[in-house]
Amino acid sequence: MNKSELIEAIAASADIPKAAAGRALDAMVDTVSNALKEGDQVVLVGFGTFSVKERAARTGRNPQTGAPIEISAAKIPSFKAGKALKDAVN
């Protein structure tokens, strides 16, 4: 499912116009992104938790030359599915 299909599904499920569903989806994505940028967690009970994890610096290898390279530390977004979502999928 891509973004336009998701917007159509939201519009049909909530009985709202596609434009309103698109704005709602964009607002949700922006809000989650801004919360993660500030270091907060976003918890949707039954669905899952969005959070930011720290990845430590490490040494890797260039696959073409085999030379060691330094990979810098980074913050990465993470999602952990909630119990209700896991149960719905299984």
C-alpha positions as CSV (number, residue, x, y, z in Angstrom):
1,M,0.0,0.0,0.0
2,N,1.4,3.4,-1.0
3,K,0.5,6.8,0.4
4,S,-2.3,7.5,-2.1
5,E,-3.9,4.1,-1.4
6,L,-3.6,4.8,2.4
7,I,-5.3,8.2,1.9
8,E,-8.1,6.5,0.0
9,A,-8.6,3.9,2.7
10,I,-8.6,6.6,5.5
11,A,-11.1,8.6,3.5
12,A,-13.4,5.6,3.0
13,S,-13.1,4.4,6.6
14,A,-13.7,7.8,8.2
15,D,-16.2,9.0,5.6
16,I,-14.3,12.2,4.9
17,P,-13.0,13.7,1.6
18,K,-9.7,12.5,0.3
19,A,-8.2,16.0,0.7
20,A,-9.0,16.0,4.4
21,A,-7.7,12.5,4.8
22,G,-4.4,13.6,3.0
23,R,-4.0,16.6,5.3
24,A,-4.7,14.5,8.4
25,L,-2.1,11.9,7.3
26,D,0.5,14.6,6.5
27,A,-0.2,16.3,9.9
28,M,0.3,13.0,11.7
29,V,3.6,12.2,9.9
30,D,4.9,15.8,10.6
31,T,3.9,15.6,14.2
32,V,5.6,12.2,14.7
33,S,8.7,13.5,12.9
34,N,8.9,16.6,15.0
35,A,8.5,14.7,18.2
36,L,11.3,12.3,17.3
37,K,13.5,15.2,16.2
38,E,13.1,16.7,19.8
39,G,14.0,13.3,21.3
40,D,10.5,12.4,22.4
41,Q,8.7,9.0,22.1
42,V,5.3,8.7,20.3
43,V,3.2,5.9,21.9
44,L,0.0,4.8,20.2
45,V,-1.5,2.2,22.5
46,G,-2.3,-1.0,20.6
47,F,-0.4,0.1,17.5
48,G,3.1,0.7,18.6
49,T,5.9,3.0,19.7
50,F,8.0,5.4,17.6
51,S,11.3,6.3,19.2
52,V,14.9,7.3,18.4
53,K,17.8,5.0,19.0
54,E,21.5,5.8,19.2
55,R,23.8,3.9,16.9
56,A,27.5,3.9,18.1
57,A,30.4,4.7,15.8
58,R,32.1,1.7,14.3
59,T,34.7,0.5,11.9
60,G,33.5,-0.9,8.6
61,R,35.1,-2.1,5.4
62,N,35.0,-0.7,1.9
63,P,33.6,-3.7,-0.1
64,Q,35.5,-2.8,-3.2
65,T,39.0,-2.3,-1.7
66,G,38.7,-4.0,1.7
67,A,40.1,-0.8,3.3
68,P,38.8,0.0,6.8
69,I,36.5,3.0,7.1
70,E,35.1,4.8,10.1
71,I,31.3,5.0,10.3
72,S,30.2,7.8,12.5
73,A,27.6,7.5,15.2
74,A,24.0,8.3,14.3
75,K,20.5,8.6,15.6
76,I,18.0,6.4,13.9
77,P,14.2,6.3,14.0
78,S,12.7,3.0,15.4
79,F,9.3,1.5,15.5
80,K,8.2,-1.3,17.9
81,A,4.9,-2.9,17.1
82,G,2.3,-3.1,19.9
83,K,0.5,-6.3,21.0
84,A,-2.7,-5.5,19.2
85,L,-0.9,-4.9,15.9
86,K,1.2,-8.1,16.3
87,D,-2.0,-10.1,17.0
88,A,-3.8,-8.6,14.0
89,V,-0.9,-9.6,11.7
90,N,-0.6,-13.2,13.0
